[in-house]
Amino acid sequence: MSNIKNFINGNFQNPINNNWIDNYNPSNGDVYGQIPNSSSEDVEEAFEAAKSAFSQWSQTTLEERSRILIRISELLEENLQRFAEAESIDNGKPLSLAKTVDIPRAASNFRFFGNAITQFASESHESVGQNAINYTLRQPIGVVGCISPWNLPLYLFTWKIAPALATGNCVVAKPSEVTPMTAYMLGEICNEAGLPSGVLNIVHGLGSSTGQAIIEHPGIKAISFTGGTATGAHIAKVAAPMFKKLSLELGGKNPNIIFADCDYDHMLATTVRSSFANQGQICLCGSRIFIEASIYDKFKADFIDKVKQLNVGHPSEKSTDIGALVSKPHLEKVKSYIEIAKAEGANILYGGKEVTVEGFEDGYYLQPTVIEVHNDECRVNQEEIFGPVVTLMPFTTEEEVLTMANKVKYGLSATLWTNNLTRTMKFSSKLEAGIVWVNTWMMRDLRTPFGGVKASGVGREGGFEALRFFTEPKNICIKY
């Protein structure tokens, strides 16, 4: 059994109320540890630690903050195997994915923002003819709250924490209660890197208790949240009347639009990945695949053939392409949408069934599932499933597919496959999405803004956008 503790003021400690939550291993269904279900008292203790540390941390030189963040990055790289194994066990994702994506990206987050803060400049304006100069300070907010999801646990946890720390804020953070392990381990790394006590505080627990205490705390002045749209709406309802700054990265139901003039082989290989990477549990997965009618039958046959080759297995096996879904309730949710698709008259072209992995019969395994739909307004095309499930649908005209692509409440990302430059420019402009990938998927430059429109969120993360979010601008005008 591996029990997790809160990380407050540089120390690991049990929850004040001594309430605990079971932590499950998705690969076998076993409880392998417990985590705190922290109360408002724990959050208050974390806040007081952060508040006490703020005056010193906010005045720490940029060079020193940068040095510490880069050291955290180095230590994550030095402990890559240990962190990747913990992430794979906790989340159910293939160990190979955690080693090549999750932990390296977490390290990159700290390194990127450690360097970016040294280049983050304020503005000045000379008021010609008025004998005045205006300059803008970018000052840290104070104590901020960071709440991250379970699908990319350390990857997205650090995506929030790193810019918050880089800009001089102190943090009260809550990882998902479903995947808390690597966030817990991060506390050790921060101490080893010399991050002062109280600058980062990590409290574990349910969203309804621990998360609620963070978002409603009057002293926590900003909330950065990644998760479901309904939870984001609740956070906004609580935080907006308190005039907190909000960054909400929420759900997605992303279109993958394939024209006949694409680089077919590259498109096919990438579409398999964009459909089922991380068991489809990535908010950027292209779960609605629209294919030009002239290549629809060929694509359908080739795609299903590729999907059949994907190996569903234990996360630790090198041969595993698709590991376990994150939890039993989530598995049941995904399965329910497959039944909804059947009831709506869709065709299950492949998959849709649970998989029994020998020796791990109680794990949460599901076949990659391909569904042919006939109406884009069906539920499986309108609602976020967040699992290894994609739909296929043909189209004939640009106008038709553009309408279908935009006809959902979400607007996080879109993928477009075409070698027609005019079409590329037109669709990139008219797709209602915060991110558009053309002839690629999931290619990320950490300098670029990340986020969605409509029900996919408010605000942007990444690059200087994140540094702006975690600072308050103050204009100063001097007449001389």
CORKA-V95718 format. One line per field, one symbol per residue. ss: DSSP state (A for helix, B for strand, O for the rest). phi: phi as a letter, one per 30 degrees, with the letter a starting at -180 (. if undefined). burial: # if it has 24 or more other C-alpha atoms within 12 Angstrom, else .. A space follows every 50 residues. Layout:
ss: ???
phi: ???
burial: ???
This chain:
ss: OBBOOBBBOOBBBOOOOOOBBBBBBOOOOBBBBBBBOOOAAAAAAAAAAA AAAAAAAOOOOAAAAAAAAAAAAAAAAAOAAAAAAAAAAAAOOOAAAAAA AAAAAAAAAAAAAAAAAAAOOOOBBBBOOOOBBBBBBBBBOOBBBBBOOO OOAAAAAAAAAAAAAAOOOBBBBBOOOOOOAAAAAAAAAAAAAOOOOOOB BBOOOOAAAAAAAAAOOOOOOBBBBBOOAAAAAAAAAAAAOOOOBBBBBO OOOOBBBBOOOOOAAAAAAAAAAAAAAAAAOOOOOOOBBBBBAAAAAAAA AAAAAAAAOOOBOOOOOOOOOBOOOOOAAAAAAAAAAAAAAAAOOOBBBB OOOBOOBOOBOOOOOBOOBBBBOOOOOOAAAAOOOOOOBBBBBBBOOAAA AAAAAAOOOBBOBBBBBOOOAAAAAAAAAAOOOOBBBBOOOOOOOOOOOB OOBBOOBBOOBOAAAAAAAOBBBBBBBBBO
phi: .cdcbdcbhiccbddddhcbbdcccddbiddclbbdcdcddddddddddd ddddedddcddeddeedddddeedddddceddddddddddcjdeeddddc bddeddddeddeddddddcdcccbbdcdichbbcbccccddkcbcbbbcc dbededdddcdedddedjdcbcbbddddbcddddddeddddddjdeejdb bcccldddcddddddcddcccbbcbblddddddddddddedchddbbbcc dabddbcccddddddddddddddddbehiicbdceddcccbeedcdddde ddddddddddccadedddddcbcdddadededddddddddddddjdcdda ijbdccceibdcdccbddbcbcccbdcdddcccdciadbbccadbcbddd ddddeddbdcadbbbbcaccdddedddedcddadbbcchaaidccddddb lbchdckbibcjhdddddddbcdbdbcccb
burial: ..#############....##########...########.######### ####..##.#.#.##############.###.################## ##################.#.................############# #########################################.######## #######.#####################.###.##.##....####### ##########.#.#..##########################..##..## ..##.##..########..#########.##.###.##.##....##### #####.#....############.##.##################..#.. ##.###############....##..##..############...#..## ######################........
